[in-house]
Structures are given as structure tokens and as C-alpha cells.
Amino acid sequence: MDVFVARQPIFTKSQKLFAYELLFRDSYENTCTCTDGDQATSEVICNSFFAIGMDVLTGGKRAFVNFTENLIKKEIPLLLPKELVVIEILETVEPTAELIKACEKIKQAGYILALDDFVFHPKFMPLLNIADIIKVDFLTTTGHDRKRIMSSVGERNIKFLAEKVESRADFEQAVKMGYSYFQGYFFSKPLVLRGKATPSSKINQLRVLRVLQELDKENFNFNAIEKFIMYDLALSYQLLRFINSAAFCLTNEISSVKHALVLMGKNEIVKWVSLIVMRTVGDNKTDGILVTSLVRAKFSELLAERVGFKGRESELFMMGMFSLIDVFIGRPLKDIMAELPISEEIKSALLGEYNDFGRIYHLVLFYERAQWEAFMTCAASLGIEEKHIPDDYKKAVAWADEVCSL
């Protein structure tokens, strides 16, 4: 399923790229047709992190994301990595005590807060006390309006962002007034990017809820969480996309689902699962692709010791699990491999290279497809006794069936 997100750059006064604002789009048409603010923001977040990837969208720069009053009260901004986002509070919010309290909590957690399309009114004074950036619409405000907004800030350490800057005259006026950041058609129109989303019907909601239940325990267990995720292709893929964002500053390849979970820690796992829950609707149909992936994963894992790869079972499991990821989400395998922080051995094997992992992968495929002559040649090259293979394959099939019934 195709999904879209638009990004519009935000510059400094020296016209260096500072950040991007992410905007909801439902096609390549550079317009927003969605009237539900909650839905638009939820789609932007999920499509940015799971379908397109923040690394692709922003290249490590911060992303301004619009939040409605409802989403702020639910503390949804806390689900996002604070290093990657600026929380943009929409001009439509009512600054109630409940909203101010939620904003203060978000601010104390280390997030940058921006007030969108700000127009001075006494009721917004509590928000000025916690804002880092004020966005002023240069299309709808006059010079007098802008001066009044700046004077209302007083001595607060707040930076100003001029948006809808349509001409050089607008830009020069904003610079002269002391604005720090600039956004608008004078610099660039929003650019629409497309990605492929994992259909929500392919995410096992029961497993997601079980992960949340495990996380809610006082002494939660990484091993238990790993089992729920590693058996689910959609969750495994989205976990690796999430941890590959710039917020985690990965320096090493991920060798297993547990490795990714330990690096993330409990708080980030909770954020990730909560984001999954935000967009997951649909049924729990067992997909034939998932069953085959599970069989390949377990079969590869069982072969590890037989080919002298004891201790690398989790990597071989991951290789089998991702062997049909291109079919599962409808994108070229080469593109998907480029986005995942897994070992080059796994990537090369899945892309057809006949390395050590590649020979094991081919052995699995030959057995699965009943290509017996090729299977025997491959088994001989790996030094495997053929008599053990049927039992290993039966175990893998039985295990996959059991997992899919969970």
C-alpha cells in the first residue's frame, strides 16, 4: 500500500537547512484533503517512522510535527524520539489547565515546543512560558501584528520562525526583525515522498497487546518480549526500521531481535509498541507468507549447529525470517536491505550471494522446493548428513504452525 508524506525545509537566516516540517498527504498531489487533525498527525508519524523512514525523510535533521489538542492531552508526543522532533502545537488548541499540564510534562521530558500560527491573546500567555519557538504566518499577519507578537514575548528566550515566506522582501523583513528560522515558497514548496506501508491487517494485534502486557510487569523479561516479536514478520521489520532512526545512533549491526530490544531499553520499546497500536486496525488473518517465513527462520536456526555455526542461531533465524520481506510489503528486496541495520552476511545471502549464509539459505530453498539434486550438492558442500534434515524440517513446520496459532 502506497503512503505519502510531504516535507518542507526550514532554514536559518544564513539559509542553511535547520529542519523539515512534515505534512500529511494521501497522494502525490501536494494538497491536504484530510479534515481530521488527529488522523492526519497519526498517519504522518506512522508513515514517517515505519513506511518511509526518518533517515530518508529528514536525513538526521529535526522534524516539526503538528499536534492537536486531543493528541497533546493524550501525551502522544512522548512516543517520539525527542532528538528527532519539534512538537508543533496547533493554533486551534484551547490553553486549558489540562493542556498546559501536558505541555509542561512534554517540555520537562526534553522536547522542543513550537507554537504554530501564533497570534497574541492573553489566554496564550501560559504557553509562552514553555515555548521554545513561535511560528508567525507572514501571509495572514501585518507588520503591526508581528511587532505585537514579539513584544508579548518580552525577555523570554524564544526564537521566532517566519512561515509562508513568499518573497525576498518577506525574508529580509523577517531577518531585520530578528527572526531565526524561515519557511515558505520563497525557499521551497513541500516535496512529497512515497513509501510502502505494512498493511495493518498483517500485524497480529494480539501479539502487540501481549508485548504491552509484558512491559507492564514490574520485572519484565526481554526474552519473553523477544518471542512475541521475533515470530512476527511485520513487527520484526518495523522494529528494525524504528531502531535505525538517527535517534539511536547505531554503530553496530543488529544480530537479533533481542539485541535490538536491549539497545532500545524499556522506555523506547513502550514508545515503539504504542506507535504500532496507534495505526493498527484490521483482522488477525494468518498470512501464508508469514508461515513460510517462520518455517525458513526455524529451519535455518536448526541447521546452525550442523554446519558449524553454533552461537549464530539468531542471525540465521533472522535471515530466514526476512527472506520474503519484499513479497510481504511489496517493495524491492535491495531497497529494503539498504534500510535495515542487519549484518552484511544476511543481506548478501538474501540478495543471492553464495557466501556461508547464502549456502545455508539455498539449502533451505532447495529442500522447500523439492529440488533434490541441488539440495544434495549443497548439503555435501556444507558437510551436512542428509538423514537429519527431514526431522529438522518437520520440527520447523510444526513450530511455525504452533506460533501462528498463538
N, C-alpha and C positions, 0 to 999 in steps of 0.2 A: 504494500500500500504506500503510495507516494504521500509525503508530508512536506510542508514548506515553512520556512521561517525567513523573515526579512531582517537585514541588519543595516543600520545607518551609522556611519562613523561619527565620532565626536572628537574634535581637535582642540589642541591648546592654542594660545594666541600666536605661537610661532608656527602654527599649522602642522604640528606633529600629532600623530594619532594617539589619542588618550584612551578611548573606549569605543564600544558599539552599543547602540540601543537595539534590542531585539523586539521584533514586531510580529504579531500574528498575521499569517497569510494562509489561504486554503487553495491557492493555485499560483501559477507564475504571474497572474495579474497583480500588479503592485498596488492593490487596494485591500482594505479590510472589510469583509462583509459580515463579520460576527458581531452581534449586539450584546452578547453575554460576556461581560468582562471577566468573570471567574473562569469560564470555559476558555476564553482566549489566552489568559495567562497560564492556565494548566497545560494547554496544548503547546504553548511556546516553551515552557520548561521541559516537558517530557520529550518533545521533538528535538530540542536543542541538546539535551544530555544523552538521549538514547538512540535517536534516529540519525541525526546529522553529526553530532559530536561537538562539544565546546571547543576542542582543539581546532576543528575545521572552521567553526563559526567566528571565533574571536582570536585565534592564534595566541592565546595567553593574555590578551587584554581583558579588562573588566567588561561585563555586560550589564547594561541598565535594563531592568525588567520591571514592567508596570505591575502594581499590586492594588487590588480593590480593597475597600474597607472590610469586606467579609473575609478575604484571604489573610489580611493582616491580623484580624481578630483571632483567626484560627492558627496564627503563628506559622503559616506556610513558608515565609521567607527563611525560617530557621532550618528548613530542609536542604537549603542550597549551600555550597561551599562559600564561606564569607570572602575568601581570597579572589573569587571569580566574579562576584556580582555587586551591583549597586541596587539597593531596594528603592524603587521609584514609587512614591506614594501619590496616587492619582488625586487630581484636584476635586474629584467628586466626593471625597471622604468627609464624614462629619466628625470633627475632632472631639468625640465624646471621651469620658474618663476611661472607658474600656479600651478605646482605640489608642489613646495616649499611653496607657499602661503597656499595651502590646508593643508599641513602637519603642518605648523605653527598654523593654526586655530585648528587643532585636538589636538596638543600639549598644546595650551593655554586652551583648554577645560578640561584638566586634564588627558589625556590619556598617557599611556606609549608607546613609539615608539621603535621598533626594526628594524634594517637593516639586511635583510636576505642575506646570502651567500656573505658577503661584501668582495670586492676586491678593493684595493686602486686605485683611479684615481682622479685627481684634480677636475673633474666635480662634484664629490660627496661631496666636502667639505661643501657646504651649508647644506646638510643633516646631517653631523656630528655635526653641531651646535645645532641641535634639537633632536638628537637621545639619547635614554637612554641606549639602549643595542645594541651591534653589535654581529651578529652571524657569526662565521667563520667555513667553511666547512673543516674538518680535512682530508677528503678523497681527495680533489682536490687542497689543498694548501700545500706548502712546509714549512719547518721551517723558511726559509728566508722570504716567503710571510707573515707569521704570525707576524714576528718581524716588518716588514714594516708597516703592518696594525696597530699594537699597537703604533708604533712611530708616525704615522699620526694623531693619536687622541690627542697627546700632553697632555695638562693639563685639558682637558675636563673631566667632571665627567661622564664617560661612563663605563658601565660594559660589560664584554665580555662573550659570550656564545659559547662554543665549541660544534658544531653539527657533526653528523656522527662519533662519538667517537666509534671506533670498538674494541679497546683493552685496557688493563690496561696501556700499555705503552703510548697510546694516552692520557688517563685520567691523568696519572702522569705528562706528559709533560705539559698539559694544566694547571694543578694546579701550577706547578713550574713557568709558565709564568704569573700567576696572574689572570687566568680566574675565574669567579664567578659561572657560570652555565654550565651544561653539559647534552648532549642529544645524544643518539645513541644506536646501537645494543649491545654495551658492557653492557648497563644497561637494556634495554628492547626494543623489537620490538613494533611497533604500534599495539594496540589492537582495533579490530573492534567491535563496538556496534551497535545494531539494534534497530530501533523504528518503530512505525506506524504513518504515516503521514495522516493528514486530506486531502483528495483529494481536489485540488484547485477548482474543479468544484462544490464542496459543499459550497464554500464561495461565498456569494452574493456580487459581485463586486460593485453593485450599492449602497448597504449599506455602504461598505467601503469608497466609494467616498463621500457619504453624511456625514460620520463622519469627513473626511478630510475637507469638506466644512464648517462644523460647527466649527471645530477647527480653521479655518482661520478667523473666525469672531473676531472682537475686544473684544466683550463681549460674549464669548462663554458660552454655558449653559450645565452644567453637565447632567441635566435632559434630554435634547434633545439627547445628545450622548448616554446616558444610553438606551433610547428607541430603537435606531438603533442597539445596541449591544445585549441587553437582549433578543430580539426576534430572534436572530440568534444563533443556537446551536454551529456552528463551531467557530464563533467569541467569544462567551462566554467561550468556552473551552480554546481557545488559549490565551485569556486574562488572565485566571486564571493560565495557565502554565507559562506565561511571568512574572506575578507578584510574582509567587512562587520561582523565581530565587533568589539566595543569595543576589543580589544587593539591594533588598527591605527590607531585614532583618525582615520579618514578625514575629510579636509576637502574633498576634491575628488572629482568623479565619475570613474569608470573609463572610459577611452576604448577600451581594447583589452585582450586577454589579456596581451600583453607589458607593458603599463602596470601591470597587477595584479602580475605576476611581479617586476618591478623594484622595486615598492614593498615587496613581501614580503621579497625577498632570499633567498639560497640556503638558509639555515637554516630559515626558515619554510616554504619550498617543500618541503623534505625532510619536515618535520613533517606538512604537509598531505597529501602523497602517501602517507606511512606510515599516516595515519589511513584513507585510502581503502583501502589494502591490508588493513587490519585487518578490514574488513567485506565485502570483495569476494569473492564466490563466485558460481559460475554459469558460463554459457557466453558466447560472443562473437558471438551472432547479430546480424547487421546488421539494424537496425530501419528500416522504411520511413519512419518519422517522421524519423529521423536523416538519411537520404538526401535527403529533401525539404528539410530544414533546411539542409543543406550546399549544395544547389543554389541555394536562395534567398540564402544568405550570399554565395556566389561571384558570382552574377548581380548582386546589389546592389553588390558591390565593383567589378565590371567597369563598371557604369553610372556610377560616381562621376565619372570624368573627363568623360564625355559630358554630364553635367548641371552641370558647373562646380564639382564638389565634390572636386577633386584635393587630396590631403592628408587627406581624411576617409574614405579607403577602409576603414580598420579599424573605424570606427564603423558604417558601412553593412554591413560583414561581420557585426558583432555583432548588428545589427538583424535581419538575415536568419536568423542562427543561432538567435536566441531567439524566432522567430516562432511556433514550435509548442511552446514550453516548457510551456504549460498542458496540452496533449494528452499530452506526454511524461511528465509527473509527476502528472497528474490533479488539478490544483488550479486555481482561478480565476486568469486571467491578471492581473487587477487586484491580487490579493493577492501574486502572485509579483513583479510590477513594484515593489511597495512595499518589497520586501525587498532588491532588487538596487541596488548603487551605480553605476548607469549613467545616461547623460545623459537629461534630461527629453525631449529631442527623440526619442530612441529609444523611450522609454516611451510618449510621446504617440502616436507613429506606430503602434506595435503595438496601442495601445488604440483606434485608429480615427480619431485626429485627422488632418486633411488639411493638415499642415504640410509643409515642404520634404521631410523624410524620409518623411512619410506619403504624399506623391505618388509617390515612388520605390517605396515598399513596395506601393502599389496597382498601379503599373505592373507590378511583378514578379508580383503575384497575377493581374492581368488576362491577362498572357501565359501564365502557367502553366495557367490555366483556359480558354484559348482564347476569351476574351471580347473579340473583335477590335474591336468598335465602341468599347467603353470604353477598350481599350488605345490605340487611335489618338488618341482625345481626350486621354487622359492624356499620351501621348508628345508631342503638339503643345504642351500646356501646359508641358512641361519643355524644349521646344526640341530634342528628340532626333530624329535622322534614323532612320526606322524600318528602313532597309535594314541597319543594323549590328546590330540586336537579335537576329535568328536566330543569327548566328555567336556572339554573346556567350552566348546561352542554351546552345548546343551545347557551348561551352567549359566552362560551369558544370556541365553534366551529366557531361561526360567527366571533369572534375576530381573531382566528388563520387564517381563510380564508382571512380576510382583511389584516393582517400583511404580509402574503405570496404574496399578490398582490402588495405590496409596490414597 
